[in-house]
């Protein structure tokens, strides 16, 4: 019984090591654009609120 469990753990370790070697998925340009635009908007909002009236 212990033999198959050891083989399974060994295969899982191999799979994890192989997955770690693969390059990460490219980030979505749409998501990056939305984050950038919202960051600029938040910065402008803060600066606008800080300006004296």
C-alpha positions in Angstrom: 0.0 0.0 0.0 2.8 2.4 0.8 4.5 1.9 -2.6 1.7 3.5 -4.8 1.4 6.5 -2.4 5.1 7.1 -2.6 5.0 6.9 -6.4 2.0 9.3 -6.4 3.9 11.8 -4.2 7.0 11.5 -6.4 4.9 12.1 -9.6 3.2 15.1 -7.9 6.6 16.5 -7.0 7.7 16.1 -10.6 4.6 17.8 -11.9 5.0 20.7 -9.5 8.7 21.1 -10.5 7.7 21.0 -14.2 4.9 23.6 -13.7 7.4 25.9 -11.9 9.7 25.8 -14.9 7.0 27.0 -17.3 6.9 30.8 -17.9 3.9 32.5 -16.2 0.9 33.4 -18.2 1.0 36.8 -19.8 -1.0 39.4 -18.0 -4.1 40.7 -19.6 -3.5 44.1 -21.4 -7.2 45.0 -20.7 -6.8 44.5 -17.0 -3.5 46.3 -16.9 -5.1 49.3 -18.8 -8.1 49.5 -16.4 -5.8 49.4 -13.4 -3.6 52.1 -14.9 -6.6 54.4 -15.8 -8.2 53.9 -12.4 -4.9 54.7 -10.7 -4.5 57.9 -12.7 -8.1 58.8 -12.0 -7.6 58.3 -8.2 -4.4 60.4 -8.3 -6.2 63.2 -10.1 -9.1 63.0 -7.6 -6.8 63.2 -4.6 -4.9 66.1 -6.1 -8.1 67.9 -7.0 -9.4 67.5 -3.4 -6.1 68.8 -2.0 -6.1 71.9 -4.0 -7.3 75.0 -2.2 -10.6 76.4 -3.3 
